[in-house]
């Protein structure tokens, strides 16, 4: 039987099992760096299937390894899925609704994991068909800094292997179930948190000459930051600096002694990112000083931009069109959102693609919302395609 048809047949055979994995994972979501039940569930599955794996990498991370039985050729490819959920209270009325209060798989990581579990099972059953090594990474903490990808790399996830390239697929609400989308180049922005604390002598609002107006200073810092983006960077290089938190805990006639700000910096160019990380503290300190205030600036390590290698992505897209049909393959736009897969793409050639999860009635809610829910039919393509990509890359 032709390889593509064989993979589709095997995907259909295990589809009910993949759905079962998805529903279990959806019912028992866990926040970043707390994925112990999730990791135990995946490890138990791998053990039952006789698949070699290693646990406890960068926290609760897992690396599963399947070696082909044809003559060794040294090739190695890796696939990545995330395990963590979000602090969201689910509002979907479904039998497999989240049982963990205030925690929900609102980003589709449950679908990622279930798909990769199905994929590794099929690859294991077809190891007589390829040479080399297929790696399957189940990663913690994508949603929170410092990022599970960073922690797993630091912990030597690939110390015994050297992937020729790494692939990650992610749920996408703008495509119907069964379709996938690709885009080469820098496709997602870097992400850095910005925390600023403005301090001064607070006091009575009617006596501004006797105090340092921390509220005014903090307001001017935000304005200065917007001008920093519009006047100190190349307008052809996309960048966003947004502040969503401004806490001045005073009163109508009380200027507080401290105001806290928190925001996010997104850049598509690493050189711009590094320059901004130097300019932000400088502008904040200078602006605060102009109003007689001081400030503390904290810029914890964030995520680098995600780069989808042009050649690898073109090759994966061609394979996807062969396996799914050209009509099922599309392109998605670049976005200023982020993914810690950027840490992988800094070190290895990578391909990041999206798989459609919208049903015939349309999506119930966007990513990260309380009503996000995939059409389970999407699990067919998201399970079978990684298998096809792996075996065609290692044949």
N, C-alpha and C positions, 0 to 999 in steps of 0.2 A: 504493500500500500504506500502511496505517496506520503511523504512526511507530514505535509500540512493536513491532509485528511486524517492521518493517524492521530495527530495531536488533537484535532477537533473531536474525533471519536472518543478519545480518552478524557477530554475536557467534559464532554457530555456525560460520560459515565460517572465522573466524580462531582458533577455540578451540584447535586443535592447535598453532598458533604461540604462543599465550599460554602453553600448558603448556610448550612448549620454552623460552620465556623464563624461566618460573618455575624449571625444572629447572637451567638454566645458572646463574641467580643463586643457587640453593640450593647448587650445587657450588662456587661461588667467592665465599664470603662475605668481607666485609671489615669490620674494626672501625671505630668512629666516627672520623671525620676521616682515614680511610685508604682511602676508597671510590674509588680511581682507576680500577681495572679495571671496577668497576660503572658509574661515570660514563661511561667510554669505550664500554662496551657499549651503554648507553642512547643516547649521542650518535650512535654508528654507526647504530643503528636509526632514529633520527629523521632522519638525513641520507639514508638509503636511501629513506625514505618521503616525502622532500621537505618535511618539516615544519620551519618556522622555529624556531630555538632559540638560547639563549645559555648558555655554559658558564662555570664558574669563579666562581659567585656564592656568597659566604660559604664559600669553600673549593671543594669539588667539586660544588656545587649546580648544577642545570640548570633553566632555565625554557623550556618549549616554548609556542609561541603559534599558535593557529589562529583566523583571522578569517573570519567568516561572509560569504557573498557576497550576501546580501540587503541591502536598503537599510540603511545604518549607523544604529544606534539608540543607540549609546553604552554599551550594557550590557556588563558584563564579569563573568565568574564564574571562579573558580580552584579547582583540585583539587590536593591534596598527597599525596605518598607518601614514605616514608622509605627510605634506601638502606643504612643500617648494620646490622651483625650484632652478635652478643654473644660474649664470651669463654667459650664452652661447647664441650665436646668431644662431638660428635654420637654417639649410640648407635643410631640407626636403621639397619637393614640394608636399604638401598635402592640401586638402581643409580646414583642421582644424589646420593649422600651427600657431605657436605662434603669437599673435597680440601685444605682449609686446616686444618692441625692446631690444635686448640684454639679454633677459630672456627666459629660456626654461626648460621644464620638461625633462631634459636629464638623469634622474636617475630612472624614472619610478614611481615617487610618485603619479602622476596622475592616473596610473593604480592601485596603492595601494588603493587610496581613493575611486575610482569608485567601486572597488571590495568590499571594506568594506561597502560602502553605500548599494550595492546590498545585501551583507550578512546580515546586520542589518535589512533590510526590510523583508528578508525571515525568519529570526529568530523571528521577531515580529509576523509574520503571523503564526508561528508554536509554539507559547508560550504555547499552551495547551499540547504540547508534552514533556515538560521538567519542572523540578523544579530548584530552585536556581536562579542565576543572571548571565546574560551575559553582559559584558561591552565592549564598542567600543570606543577606544581612537583615536581621530584625532589630531595629534601632530604637532606643528610648529617647525621650526628651527633645523632640524636634521643636516643640512649641515654646520652649523656654531656654534662655541663655544659661550656660555657655553653649548648649546644643549637644545632643547625643552623638551627632556625627563627629564633632570635635573630640569628645571624650573617648569614643571608640577608636578613632585614629591614634590618639595619644596613648591608648592602652594596647596598641599593636594589633588591631583587628586583622590586618593583612601582613603580619610579621612572617607568616609561613607561606604567603602567596603574594603574587604580584599581578593584579588584574590588568589585562590589556585595556579594558574600559569598564565603566560602571554605569548601570542603567537604573533609573527610578521612574515609576509611573505614579500619577496623582489624580484623584477624583476631580472631575471638571463638570460643573453644572450647566455650562453653555453648549454642551454637545449631548446628543441623545445616546442612550445606552447602546453599546456596540460599535461606537465610533471612537477614534483616537486622534489626537492632534500633536503635531511636532513643530518645533521652531529652533533654528540653529543660532549660535552666538550667545551673547549675554542676554538672558531671558528674564531674570529676576534680579531685583536690587539687593544691595547689601542692606543690613539693618543694624542700627546702633541706637541704644537708649541714651537719652540725655536727661540728667537729673541736676537741677540747679537749686541751691538754697541761698536766698538773698537775706542778709542780716543787717540790722541797724538798731538805733535807739527808737523804740516805739513810744507811743504816747497819745495825748489827746488830739483828736482830729481838728479841734478849733485852734490849736497852737502849733501849726506846722513848722514854725521857726525854731521850736524847741526840740525837734526830733528829726530823724532821718526817715523819709517816706519810702518804706520798703515796697509798698504796693505800686507806687509810681515807678520806682526803679525796676521792679520786676516787669511791669508793663512795657517799659522802654526796652528792656532786654528782649522781650518777645518781638517787638517791632524791629529791633536791630537785627535779630536773627533772620527775619524775612528778607530784609535788605541784603543780608549776607549771602543768601541764596541768589537773589536777583542781580546783585552787583559785583560779586566776587568770584563767580563761576562762569564757565563757558555756557551760553544759552543753548548750545546744541548738545549738551550733556545733561540728560534728565536727572533731576534731584528734587527731593521733597524733604522739608524740615517742618514738622508739625508738632504743636504742643497741645495736648489734650487734658493737661492737669495744671491748675492754677489754684493753690490753696493759700488764702490770706485770712487767717482765723481771727479777725478783729471784730469790729462792730461799726454801727453808723458813725460813731464818734471816737473810735479807737483804731489807731494805726498799729498793727502788730509788729513785734520785733523781728519776726521772721516770716518770709513767704517762700513757698516751695513750688517749683515748676517741674514738669516732666514731659518729655516729648520723644520723638523718634526721627532719626536721620536715615534717609534712603538715597543711595547713590548707585548709578550704573557703571561708574568708572572708579577703579580702586585708587587711582591717583587723586581724584576729586575727594574721595572719602577720607584719605589720609590728611589732605589739606584742611578739610572741614573740621576734622577732629582736633587739629591744632588751632584753628581760628575760633571755634566756639568758646573755649575757655577764655581766650584773649579778649574777645568782644564782651563776654559776660562780665569779666572782672573790670574792664575799663568802663563799661556802662554803669555798673553798680557804683564804682568809685566816683563817677560824675555826680551822683546823688548822695554822696557821703556814706554809702553803704559798702559792705564787703559781700563776697559770695563764695560759695563752695561749688565746684563743678565735678560731677562724677560721670564718667563715660565708660561703663563696663564693656568688656569685650563683646562685640556683636557678631553677626554673620556676614561673611563675604558674599558677593553677588554670585548667582548661579550661572555657570557657563556651560552651554550645551555644545560640545565640540561639533563643528560644522560637518566634518567628514563622517564621524561616527553617527551623527544624527541623520545625515542623508542616507547612510547605509541602513539604519534602523527603519527609517521611513519607507524605503524601498521594500524591505522585508515585510513590513506591516501591510503594505499594499498588496503584496503577493499572498499573504495569509488571509487577510480580511476582505480584500477587494479594494480597488482604488477609490470607490465611492465612500468607503468607510474611513478614509484617511483624510485629515484636514490639517489646518494650521491654527494655532492659537496666538493671540497677541502677546507682546511683552507686557510685563506688569511690574509695578513698584512694590509688590508684595515680596516676601523673602522666604527662604527655606534654607535650613542648615546643610542641605546637600551641597551648598557652595563650598564647604570645607573639603568634600570629596573632589569637587571640580577644580579646586586649587592644585591638587596633587596628581589627579589622574584624568585622562580623557573621559568625558561623561556624556550621557544623553538623558535628558529629563523630558518626558512626554506626559501628556494628560489623557485619561480615558473618560469618555462621556458617561454620565450617570443619570441623566434626565429621562423620565418616563414619558409615555404618550400624553399624559395629562400635564406635562411640564414639571419643573422642579417645585418641591414643596417650600423650600427656603434656601437662601444662599449659604455658602460655606460659613462656618462659625456662628450660625444662627440656631435658635432653639427648635426650628422646624426643618433643619436640613435632614434629608433622607435620600438614599440612593434607590434607583430602580434595580432590583436584584438581578435583572437580566444582564446588567453591565458586567457581572462577575464572569460571564463566559469569555468575553474578549480579554478582560484583565487577567484571567488565569491562563488562557491558551497562548496569548501573544508572547509573554516572557519566555515560555517554553520554546516557541518557534525561533525567537531571537537568539536564545542560548544555543540550541542545537545547530542552527545554521551558522553561527559564529564559531562553533567548535568542531564542525564536521571535517 
